[in-house]
Amino acid sequence: MIKYFTRNLRSERLVLKHLEPNKQNAKMIYDALKNENPDDYKYEPLMKMPKILPTSVADTLKMMQYHSESEKSDACVFYMFHDNQFIGVRKISFYKEANTLKLNTVWLVFAARKHGFATESYRVIEDVAFNKLKVNKIMRVNLVENKKSAKLAENTGLILDGISRQAVFMNGKYHDLMQWSKLYSDYMKEKNNQRK
């Protein structure tokens, strides 16, 4: 795992935490998710999990263990908190050979959406990636029909590299993927323009 990302991270309103997959943490997350509408999570199967919303504390614990297993490679899962309440998950991975950080997924409980938390969590990770880890590139993908995800990419200054046609088979059909990136040089140009 990327050494710096083993720590909890903070922004003005958020704490991005690592949580042990145990029954107490699973119950806390399940309590936050048990009344959520599955239709609000329709794009999350891209995470390669059978379902995004757990149906019990035991199911939540399995989800957390799944995330924990992925951390044995160069991946990292943060559980996002606002005012000490769990509000979502952000998962990243690092490709050492390409010196690239990939934003794998971000999701928020319905009540936490439209408050800028996804953007804020991205800014924390971007700062660590470019300023502490000196990565060359941050990248992400989203389904073409996921307009909110595309808007988030645009709002954080990622550049559309292109569209990979029929790149994912999900829910019985093929989907096109938008591929986004921001280079270290893009980030520095952005910072210099903000200073002017």
ZAKOL-220271 format. One record per atom (N, C-alpha, C): x negated, y negated, z; residue in one letter; residue number from 1. Coordinates in pm, whole numbers, always signed. Layout:
<nodes>
[[X; Y; Z]; A; NUM]
...
</nodes>
This chain:
<nodes>
[[-84; +120; +0]; M; 1]
[[+0; +0; +0]; M; 1]
[[-88; -125; +0]; M; 1]
[[-35; -234; -50]; I; 2]
[[-107; -359; -52]; I; 2]
[[-124; -405; +92]; I; 2]
[[-248; -424; +133]; K; 3]
[[-277; -448; +274]; K; 3]
[[-200; -566; +333]; K; 3]
[[-197; -678; +263]; Y; 4]
[[-133; -796; +320]; Y; 4]
[[+16; -774; +341]; Y; 4]
[[+77; -694; +256]; F; 5]
[[+221; -674; +266]; F; 5]
[[+260; -573; +373]; F; 5]
[[+164; -526; +451]; T; 6]
[[+200; -442; +567]; T; 6]
[[+250; -528; +681]; T; 6]
[[+234; -657; +673]; R; 7]
[[+281; -750; +777]; R; 7]
[[+424; -794; +747]; R; 7]
[[+491; -840; +850]; N; 8]
[[+618; -907; +829]; N; 8]
[[+589; -1046; +772]; N; 8]
[[+678; -1095; +687]; L; 9]
[[+660; -1226; +626]; L; 9]
[[+774; -1318; +669]; L; 9]
[[+746; -1448; +670]; R; 10]
[[+845; -1546; +714]; R; 10]
[[+855; -1661; +614]; R; 10]
[[+976; -1713; +605]; S; 11]
[[+998; -1839; +533]; S; 11]
[[+1076; -1928; +628]; S; 11]
[[+1129; -2036; +576]; E; 12]
[[+1203; -2128; +662]; E; 12]
[[+1325; -2062; +727]; E; 12]
[[+1397; -1981; +650]; R; 13]
[[+1520; -1921; +702]; R; 13]
[[+1516; -1769; +714]; R; 13]
[[+1414; -1706; +659]; L; 14]
[[+1412; -1561; +650]; L; 14]
[[+1294; -1498; +723]; L; 14]
[[+1317; -1375; +767]; V; 15]
[[+1208; -1288; +810]; V; 15]
[[+1219; -1162; +726]; V; 15]
[[+1110; -1127; +659]; L; 16]
[[+1104; -1004; +580]; L; 16]
[[+1028; -902; +664]; L; 16]
[[+1099; -800; +710]; K; 17]
[[+1043; -706; +807]; K; 17]
[[+1024; -567; +747]; K; 17]
[[+930; -496; +807]; H; 18]
[[+918; -352; +786]; H; 18]
[[+994; -286; +900]; H; 18]
[[+1076; -189; +869]; L; 19]
[[+1151; -119; +973]; L; 19]
[[+1118; +29; +969]; L; 19]
[[+1103; +87; +1086]; E; 20]
[[+1086; +232; +1095]; E; 20]
[[+1219; +299; +1060]; E; 20]
[[+1214; +407; +985]; P; 21]
[[+1339; +480; +957]; P; 21]
[[+1379; +565; +1078]; P; 21]
[[+1453; +502; +1169]; N; 22]
[[+1502; +573; +1287]; N; 22]
[[+1651; +547; +1303]; N; 22]
[[+1713; +618; +1394]; K; 23]
[[+1858; +612; +1408]; K; 23]
[[+1907; +474; +1450]; K; 23]
[[+1833; +407; +1537]; Q; 24]
[[+1873; +274; +1583]; Q; 24]
[[+1874; +174; +1468]; Q; 24]
[[+1766; +172; +1388]; N; 25]
[[+1762; +81; +1274]; N; 25]
[[+1865; +119; +1168]; N; 25]
[[+1886; +249; +1149]; A; 26]
[[+1986; +294; +1052]; A; 26]
[[+2125; +248; +1093]; A; 26]
[[+2155; +254; +1222]; K; 27]
[[+2287; +209; +1270]; K; 27]
[[+2305; +59; +1248]; K; 27]
[[+2200; -19; +1274]; M; 28]
[[+2207; -163; +1255]; M; 28]
[[+2235; -197; +1108]; M; 28]
[[+2167; -128; +1016]; I; 29]
[[+2187; -153; +874]; I; 29]
[[+2325; -103; +830]; I; 29]
[[+2362; +15; +876]; Y; 30]
[[+2493; +69; +838]; Y; 30]
[[+2606; -24; +885]; Y; 30]
[[+2594; -78; +1006]; D; 31]
[[+2696; -170; +1057]; D; 31]
[[+2711; -293; +967]; D; 31]
[[+2600; -336; +906]; A; 32]
[[+2605; -451; +815]; A; 32]
[[+2662; -416; +679]; A; 32]
[[+2656; -286; +641]; L; 33]
[[+2697; -245; +507]; L; 33]
[[+2830; -171; +499]; L; 33]
[[+2880; -123; +612]; K; 34]
[[+2994; -30; +608]; K; 34]
[[+3122; -90; +550]; K; 34]
[[+3137; -221; +554]; N; 35]
[[+3259; -282; +499]; N; 35]
[[+3236; -350; +363]; N; 35]
[[+3118; -327; +304]; E; 36]
[[+3087; -388; +175]; E; 36]
[[+3164; -317; +62]; E; 36]
[[+3190; -389; -44]; N; 37]
[[+3260; -336; -160]; N; 37]
[[+3159; -278; -258]; N; 37]
[[+3168; -148; -290]; P; 38]
[[+3071; -88; -383]; P; 38]
[[+3063; -159; -518]; P; 38]
[[+3172; -221; -562]; D; 39]
[[+3170; -292; -691]; D; 39]
[[+3073; -409; -691]; D; 39]
[[+3041; -461; -572]; D; 40]
[[+2946; -572; -563]; D; 40]
[[+2802; -526; -580]; D; 40]
[[+2782; -394; -591]; Y; 41]
[[+2648; -337; -600]; Y; 41]
[[+2631; -255; -728]; Y; 41]
[[+2705; -292; -831]; K; 42]
[[+2711; -207; -950]; K; 42]
[[+2580; -195; -1027]; K; 42]
[[+2487; -290; -1009]; Y; 43]
[[+2362; -282; -1083]; Y; 43]
[[+2251; -212; -1005]; Y; 43]
[[+2277; -177; -882]; E; 44]
[[+2171; -121; -799]; E; 44]
[[+2127; +21; -834]; E; 44]
[[+2202; +103; -909]; P; 45]
[[+2149; +236; -945]; P; 45]
[[+2018; +231; -1021]; P; 45]
[[+1979; +114; -1070]; L; 46]
[[+1849; +98; -1134]; L; 46]
[[+1737; +137; -1036]; L; 46]
[[+1768; +137; -906]; M; 47]
[[+1669; +173; -804]; M; 47]
[[+1639; +323; -802]; M; 47]
[[+1709; +402; -881]; K; 48]
[[+1691; +547; -888]; K; 48]
[[+1737; +617; -760]; K; 48]
[[+1829; +556; -690]; M; 49]
[[+1890; +623; -576]; M; 49]
[[+2029; +667; -620]; M; 49]
[[+2080; +776; -563]; P; 50]
[[+2211; +824; -606]; P; 50]
[[+2323; +723; -580]; P; 50]
[[+2312; +647; -475]; K; 51]
[[+2410; +541; -448]; K; 51]
[[+2344; +435; -362]; K; 51]
[[+2391; +313; -374]; I; 52]
[[+2330; +205; -299]; I; 52]
[[+2391; +193; -160]; I; 52]
[[+2521; +211; -149]; L; 53]
[[+2585; +192; -18]; L; 53]
[[+2595; +324; +57]; L; 53]
[[+2537; +329; +175]; P; 54]
[[+2547; +450; +255]; P; 54]
[[+2688; +468; +311]; P; 54]
[[+2724; +592; +341]; T; 55]
[[+2858; +621; +391]; T; 55]
[[+2858; +659; +539]; T; 55]
[[+2741; +660; +602]; S; 56]
[[+2730; +694; +743]; S; 56]
[[+2593; +649; +794]; S; 56]
[[+2574; +657; +924]; V; 57]
[[+2442; +626; +981]; V; 57]
[[+2339; +726; +929]; V; 57]
[[+2377; +853; +920]; A; 58]
[[+2285; +956; +869]; A; 58]
[[+2245; +927; +724]; A; 58]
[[+2341; +883; +644]; D; 59]
[[+2316; +847; +505]; D; 59]
[[+2222; +726; +497]; D; 59]
[[+2241; +630; +587]; T; 60]
[[+2156; +512; +593]; T; 60]
[[+2013; +552; +629]; T; 60]
[[+2001; +644; +723]; L; 61]
[[+1869; +692; +762]; L; 61]
[[+1798; +758; +643]; L; 61]
[[+1873; +833; +562]; K; 62]
[[+1814; +893; +441]; K; 62]
[[+1766; +786; +345]; K; 62]
[[+1845; +678; +329]; M; 63]
[[+1806; +567; +244]; M; 63]
[[+1676; +505; +293]; M; 63]
[[+1666; +486; +425]; M; 64]
[[+1546; +426; +482]; M; 64]
[[+1425; +520; +464]; M; 64]
[[+1448; +649; +478]; Q; 65]
[[+1339; +745; +459]; Q; 65]
[[+1293; +746; +313]; Q; 65]
[[+1389; +732; +222]; Y; 66]
[[+1357; +721; +79]; Y; 66]
[[+1265; +601; +55]; Y; 66]
[[+1302; +487; +115]; H; 67]
[[+1218; +367; +102]; H; 67]
[[+1081; +390; +165]; H; 67]
[[+1079; +452; +280]; S; 68]
[[+955; +477; +352]; S; 68]
[[+861; +568; +272]; S; 68]
[[+918; +669; +207]; E; 69]
[[+837; +759; +124]; E; 69]
[[+771; +684; +9]; E; 69]
[[+842; +587; -47]; S; 70]
[[+787; +512; -161]; S; 70]
[[+668; +427; -117]; S; 70]
[[+659; +397; +13]; E; 71]
[[+548; +315; +62]; E; 71]
[[+417; +392; +69]; E; 71]
[[+422; +521; +47]; K; 72]
[[+297; +599; +48]; K; 72]
[[+215; +572; -78]; K; 72]
[[+280; +521; -181]; S; 73]
[[+206; +475; -298]; S; 73]
[[+186; +325; -279]; S; 73]
[[+162; +251; -384]; D; 74]
[[+142; +107; -370]; D; 74]
[[+273; +32; -377]; D; 74]
[[+367; +71; -292]; A; 75]
[[+497; +6; -287]; A; 75]
[[+522; -47; -146]; A; 75]
[[+618; -135; -136]; C; 76]
[[+647; -197; -7]; C; 76]
[[+795; -234; -5]; C; 76]
[[+861; -206; +107]; V; 77]
[[+1003; -240; +123]; V; 77]
[[+1017; -334; +241]; V; 77]
[[+1081; -446; +215]; F; 78]
[[+1113; -542; +321]; F; 78]
[[+1263; -542; +345]; F; 78]
[[+1300; -543; +472]; Y; 79]
[[+1439; -562; +512]; Y; 79]
[[+1450; -709; +551]; Y; 79]
[[+1543; -780; +486]; M; 80]
[[+1555; -924; +506]; M; 80]
[[+1652; -958; +618]; M; 80]
[[+1610; -1054; +702]; F; 81]
[[+1691; -1099; +815]; F; 81]
[[+1704; -1250; +812]; F; 81]
[[+1825; -1296; +843]; H; 82]
[[+1854; -1438; +860]; H; 82]
[[+1929; -1452; +992]; H; 82]
[[+1881; -1541; +1079]; D; 83]
[[+1941; -1557; +1213]; D; 83]
[[+1954; -1422; +1284]; D; 83]
[[+1849; -1342; +1273]; N; 84]
[[+1842; -1209; +1338]; N; 84]
[[+1945; -1109; +1287]; N; 84]
[[+2007; -1137; +1174]; Q; 85]
[[+2103; -1045; +1115]; Q; 85]
[[+2046; -987; +985]; Q; 85]
[[+2060; -856; +967]; F; 86]
[[+2017; -792; +843]; F; 86]
[[+2104; -842; +728]; F; 86]
[[+2038; -886; +619]; I; 87]
[[+2116; -936; +505]; I; 87]
[[+2078; -871; +372]; I; 87]
[[+1970; -793; +367]; G; 88]
[[+1937; -733; +239]; G; 88]
[[+1802; -664; +236]; G; 88]
[[+1765; -621; +116]; V; 89]
[[+1642; -546; +94]; V; 89]
[[+1568; -605; -25]; V; 89]
[[+1435; -611; -14]; R; 90]
[[+1351; -649; -127]; R; 90]
[[+1238; -547; -136]; R; 90]
[[+1224; -486; -255]; K; 91]
[[+1121; -384; -276]; K; 91]
[[+1025; -431; -385]; K; 91]
[[+895; -413; -360]; I; 92]
[[+793; -451; -456]; I; 92]
[[+694; -336; -472]; I; 92]
[[+618; -340; -580]; S; 93]
[[+509; -244; -597]; S; 93]
[[+393; -313; -666]; S; 93]
[[+275; -252; -652]; F; 94]
[[+154; -312; -703]; F; 94]
[[+84; -215; -799]; F; 94]
[[+48; -264; -917]; Y; 95]
[[-25; -185; -1015]; Y; 95]
[[-168; -236; -1017]; Y; 95]
[[-254; -165; -944]; K; 96]
[[-391; -209; -923]; K; 96]
[[-467; -228; -1054]; K; 96]
[[-453; -131; -1147]; E; 97]
[[-529; -137; -1272]; E; 97]
[[-496; -264; -1352]; E; 97]
[[-372; -308; -1345]; A; 98]
[[-330; -427; -1420]; A; 98]
[[-328; -553; -1333]; A; 98]
[[-360; -537; -1202]; N; 99]
[[-356; -648; -1107]; N; 99]
[[-220; -721; -1115]; N; 99]
[[-115; -639; -1113]; T; 100]
[[+22; -689; -1134]; T; 100]
[[+113; -645; -1019]; T; 100]
[[+191; -740; -971]; L; 101]
[[+292; -712; -870]; L; 101]
[[+428; -702; -939]; L; 101]
[[+499; -593; -915]; K; 102]
[[+631; -577; -976]; K; 102]
[[+738; -594; -870]; K; 102]
[[+836; -678; -900]; L; 103]
[[+953; -695; -815]; L; 103]
[[+1052; -586; -854]; L; 103]
[[+1065; -483; -773]; N; 104]
[[+1146; -368; -810]; N; 104]
[[+1295; -392; -790]; N; 104]
[[+1331; -448; -678]; T; 105]
[[+1473; -472; -654]; T; 105]
[[+1491; -575; -544]; T; 105]
[[+1604; -640; -549]; V; 106]
[[+1647; -725; -438]; V; 106]
[[+1799; -717; -435]; V; 106]
[[+1854; -695; -317]; W; 107]
[[+1998; -703; -302]; W; 107]
[[+2033; -762; -167]; W; 107]
[[+2146; -828; -164]; L; 108]
[[+2194; -897; -44]; L; 108]
[[+2336; -853; -14]; L; 108]
[[+2371; -851; +114]; V; 109]
[[+2511; -828; +150]; V; 109]
[[+2593; -942; +91]; V; 109]
[[+2720; -917; +66]; F; 110]
[[+2802; -1013; -7]; F; 110]
[[+2804; -1151; +60]; F; 110]
[[+2815; -1155; +193]; A; 111]
[[+2824; -1283; +265]; A; 111]
[[+2696; -1365; +255]; A; 111]
[[+2583; -1301; +222]; A; 112]
[[+2455; -1372; +214]; A; 112]
[[+2423; -1419; +72]; A; 112]
[[+2511; -1386; -23]; R; 113]
[[+2485; -1427; -161]; R; 113]
[[+2522; -1574; -182]; R; 113]
[[+2463; -1634; -282]; K; 114]
[[+2486; -1775; -319]; K; 114]
[[+2437; -1872; -211]; K; 114]
[[+2337; -1830; -133]; H; 115]
[[+2276; -1918; -33]; H; 115]
[[+2127; -1939; -60]; H; 115]
[[+2079; -1888; -173]; G; 116]
[[+1939; -1907; -209]; G; 116]
[[+1841; -1813; -141]; G; 116]
[[+1891; -1710; -73]; F; 117]
[[+1801; -1620; -1]; F; 117]
[[+1714; -1535; -94]; F; 117]
[[+1768; -1492; -207]; A; 118]
[[+1688; -1412; -301]; A; 118]
[[+1572; -1496; -355]; A; 118]
[[+1601; -1621; -389]; T; 119]
[[+1495; -1711; -437]; T; 119]
[[+1393; -1738; -328]; T; 119]
[[+1441; -1761; -207]; E; 120]
[[+1351; -1790; -95]; E; 120]
[[+1259; -1672; -66]; E; 120]
[[+1315; -1552; -69]; S; 121]
[[+1231; -1433; -44]; S; 121]
[[+1128; -1417; -157]; S; 121]
[[+1169; -1448; -280]; Y; 122]
[[+1075; -1442; -392]; Y; 122]
[[+959; -1540; -369]; Y; 122]
[[+990; -1661; -326]; R; 123]
[[+886; -1764; -308]; R; 123]
[[+782; -1720; -205]; R; 123]
[[+826; -1653; -98]; V; 124]
[[+733; -1602; +3]; V; 124]
[[+639; -1500; -60]; V; 124]
[[+696; -1407; -137]; I; 125]
[[+616; -1302; -199]; I; 125]
[[+525; -1360; -307]; I; 125]
[[+575; -1455; -383]; E; 126]
[[+493; -1521; -485]; E; 126]
[[+371; -1588; -422]; E; 126]
[[+392; -1657; -311]; D; 127]
[[+283; -1726; -242]; D; 127]
[[+175; -1627; -199]; D; 127]
[[+216; -1517; -138]; V; 128]
[[+120; -1415; -94]; V; 128]
[[+50; -1354; -215]; V; 128]
[[+127; -1321; -318]; A; 129]
[[+71; -1254; -435]; A; 129]
[[-36; -1339; -503]; A; 129]
[[-5; -1465; -530]; F; 130]
[[-98; -1548; -606]; F; 130]
[[-207; -1612; -518]; F; 130]
[[-172; -1650; -396]; N; 131]
[[-269; -1722; -312]; N; 131]
[[-353; -1632; -222]; N; 131]
[[-297; -1522; -175]; K; 132]
[[-373; -1433; -85]; K; 132]
[[-432; -1313; -161]; K; 132]
[[-350; -1250; -246]; L; 133]
[[-395; -1129; -315]; L; 133]
[[-460; -1157; -449]; L; 133]
[[-440; -1279; -501]; K; 134]
[[-497; -1320; -630]; K; 134]
[[-457; -1225; -743]; K; 134]
[[-327; -1188; -744]; V; 135]
[[-280; -1105; -855]; V; 135]
[[-279; -1188; -983]; V; 135]
[[-287; -1121; -1096]; N; 136]
[[-283; -1191; -1224]; N; 136]
[[-141; -1214; -1272]; N; 136]
[[-49; -1123; -1233]; K; 137]
[[+86; -1132; -1288]; K; 137]
[[+189; -1078; -1190]; K; 137]
[[+305; -1142; -1189]; I; 138]
[[+424; -1091; -1123]; I; 138]
[[+523; -1056; -1234]; I; 138]
[[+585; -941; -1225]; M; 139]
[[+681; -901; -1329]; M; 139]
[[+808; -845; -1267]; M; 139]
[[+913; -841; -1348]; R; 140]
[[+1038; -779; -1307]; R; 140]
[[+1119; -746; -1431]; R; 140]
[[+1218; -659; -1414]; V; 141]
[[+1311; -626; -1521]; V; 141]
[[+1453; -631; -1467]; V; 141]
[[+1548; -650; -1557]; N; 142]
[[+1689; -639; -1519]; N; 142]
[[+1771; -598; -1640]; N; 142]
[[+1885; -536; -1614]; L; 143]
[[+1976; -503; -1723]; L; 143]
[[+2023; -632; -1789]; L; 143]
[[+2038; -631; -1920]; V; 144]
[[+2080; -750; -1993]; V; 144]
[[+2214; -802; -1940]; V; 144]
[[+2305; -710; -1906]; E; 145]
[[+2437; -754; -1859]; E; 145]
[[+2437; -807; -1716]; E; 145]
[[+2326; -794; -1645]; N; 146]
[[+2317; -847; -1509]; N; 146]
[[+2277; -995; -1514]; N; 146]
[[+2376; -1078; -1540]; K; 147]
[[+2353; -1222; -1561]; K; 147]
[[+2296; -1290; -1437]; K; 147]
[[+2338; -1248; -1318]; K; 148]
[[+2288; -1310; -1195]; K; 148]
[[+2139; -1283; -1177]; K; 148]
[[+2098; -1163; -1209]; S; 149]
[[+1956; -1129; -1198]; S; 149]
[[+1873; -1208; -1298]; S; 149]
[[+1924; -1223; -1419]; A; 150]
[[+1854; -1302; -1520]; A; 150]
[[+1843; -1448; -1476]; A; 150]
[[+1950; -1501; -1416]; K; 151]
[[+1948; -1639; -1367]; K; 151]
[[+1845; -1657; -1256]; K; 151]
[[+1835; -1556; -1168]; L; 152]
[[+1736; -1560; -1060]; L; 152]
[[+1595; -1564; -1118]; L; 152]
[[+1570; -1483; -1220]; A; 153]
[[+1438; -1483; -1284]; A; 153]
[[+1406; -1620; -1342]; A; 153]
[[+1502; -1680; -1411]; E; 154]
[[+1482; -1813; -1468]; E; 154]
[[+1457; -1916; -1359]; E; 154]
[[+1537; -1912; -1252]; N; 155]
[[+1526; -2010; -1144]; N; 155]
[[+1393; -2004; -1070]; N; 155]
[[+1327; -1888; -1074]; T; 156]
[[+1198; -1875; -1006]; T; 156]
[[+1082; -1895; -1102]; T; 156]
[[+1112; -1937; -1223]; G; 157]
[[+1007; -1972; -1318]; G; 157]
[[+945; -1856; -1393]; G; 157]
[[+1008; -1739; -1386]; L; 158]
[[+957; -1628; -1465]; L; 158]
[[+991; -1652; -1613]; L; 158]
[[+907; -1601; -1699]; I; 159]
[[+923; -1621; -1843]; I; 159]
[[+970; -1490; -1905]; I; 159]
[[+1069; -1499; -1992]; L; 160]
[[+1121; -1380; -2059]; L; 160]
[[+1019; -1332; -2162]; L; 160]
[[+965; -1213; -2139]; D; 161]
[[+869; -1154; -2233]; D; 161]
[[+940; -1089; -2351]; D; 161]
[[+1060; -1039; -2326]; G; 162]
[[+1134; -975; -2433]; G; 162]
[[+1240; -881; -2379]; G; 162]
[[+1307; -814; -2471]; I; 163]
[[+1413; -720; -2435]; I; 163]
[[+1376; -583; -2490]; I; 163]
[[+1376; -485; -2401]; S; 164]
[[+1350; -348; -2440]; S; 164]
[[+1484; -280; -2465]; S; 164]
[[+1510; -242; -2588]; R; 165]
[[+1640; -188; -2625]; R; 165]
[[+1660; -47; -2574]; R; 165]
[[+1779; -21; -2521]; Q; 166]
[[+1820; +110; -2471]; Q; 166]
[[+1710; +173; -2385]; Q; 166]
[[+1661; +96; -2291]; A; 167]
[[+1548; +140; -2208]; A; 167]
[[+1589; +223; -2087]; A; 167]
[[+1716; +212; -2047]; V; 168]
[[+1763; +281; -1927]; V; 168]
[[+1894; +352; -1957]; V; 168]
[[+1907; +476; -1911]; F; 169]
[[+2034; +549; -1921]; F; 169]
[[+2096; +549; -1782]; F; 169]
[[+2214; +486; -1770]; M; 170]
[[+2277; +470; -1640]; M; 170]
[[+2428; +469; -1656]; M; 170]
[[+2497; +535; -1567]; N; 171]
[[+2644; +539; -1571]; N; 171]
[[+2697; +583; -1708]; N; 171]
[[+2630; +682; -1768]; G; 172]
[[+2680; +742; -1891]; G; 172]
[[+2647; +670; -2020]; G; 172]
[[+2565; +565; -2013]; K; 173]
[[+2529; +497; -2139]; K; 173]
[[+2391; +433; -2128]; K; 173]
[[+2337; +396; -2245]; Y; 174]
[[+2208; +330; -2251]; Y; 174]
[[+2226; +179; -2230]; Y; 174]
[[+2124; +119; -2167]; H; 175]
[[+2126; -24; -2139]; H; 175]
[[+1996; -87; -2184]; H; 175]
[[+2005; -210; -2234]; D; 176]
[[+1886; -287; -2267]; D; 176]
[[+1831; -352; -2141]; D; 176]
[[+1699; -366; -2136]; L; 177]
[[+1632; -428; -2021]; L; 177]
[[+1564; -558; -2063]; L; 177]
[[+1584; -662; -1984]; M; 178]
[[+1509; -786; -2000]; M; 178]
[[+1381; -772; -1918]; M; 178]
[[+1270; -813; -1976]; Q; 179]
[[+1141; -804; -1908]; Q; 179]
[[+1086; -945; -1887]; Q; 179]
[[+1055; -976; -1762]; W; 180]
[[+1012; -1110; -1722]; W; 180]
[[+874; -1104; -1659]; W; 180]
[[+801; -1216; -1665]; S; 181]
[[+673; -1223; -1594]; S; 181]
[[+635; -1367; -1564]; S; 181]
[[+545; -1380; -1468]; K; 182]
[[+479; -1508; -1441]; K; 182]
[[+332; -1476; -1418]; K; 182]
[[+245; -1541; -1494]; L; 183]
[[+102; -1524; -1478]; L; 183]
[[+48; -1621; -1373]; L; 183]
[[-69; -1589; -1321]; Y; 184]
[[-134; -1680; -1226]; Y; 184]
[[-152; -1818; -1290]; Y; 184]
[[-187; -1819; -1418]; S; 185]
[[-205; -1947; -1488]; S; 185]
[[-73; -2024; -1498]; S; 185]
[[+39; -1954; -1515]; D; 186]
[[+172; -2019; -1515]; D; 186]
[[+200; -2080; -1379]; D; 186]
[[+168; -2005; -1275]; Y; 187]
[[+190; -2050; -1137]; Y; 187]
[[+110; -2176; -1109]; Y; 187]
[[-19; -2178; -1150]; M; 188]
[[-103; -2295; -1125]; M; 188]
[[-53; -2416; -1204]; M; 188]
[[-8; -2393; -1327]; K; 189]
[[+48; -2503; -1406]; K; 189]
[[+172; -2560; -1339]; K; 189]
[[+257; -2470; -1287]; E; 190]
[[+377; -2510; -1215]; E; 190]
[[+341; -2596; -1094]; E; 190]
[[+241; -2553; -1017]; K; 191]
[[+196; -2626; -897]; K; 191]
[[+141; -2762; -935]; K; 191]
[[+60; -2768; -1040]; N; 192]
[[+3; -2896; -1084]; N; 192]
[[+111; -2992; -1129]; N; 192]
[[+213; -2944; -1198]; N; 193]
[[+324; -3029; -1242]; N; 193]
[[+404; -3083; -1124]; N; 193]
[[+415; -3003; -1017]; Q; 194]
[[+489; -3048; -898]; Q; 194]
[[+415; -3160; -826]; Q; 194]
[[+282; -3162; -838]; R; 195]
[[+202; -3265; -770]; R; 195]
[[+207; -3400; -842]; R; 195]
[[+242; -3398; -970]; K; 196]
[[+244; -3523; -1049]; K; 196]
[[+363; -3609; -1018]; K; 196]
</nodes>
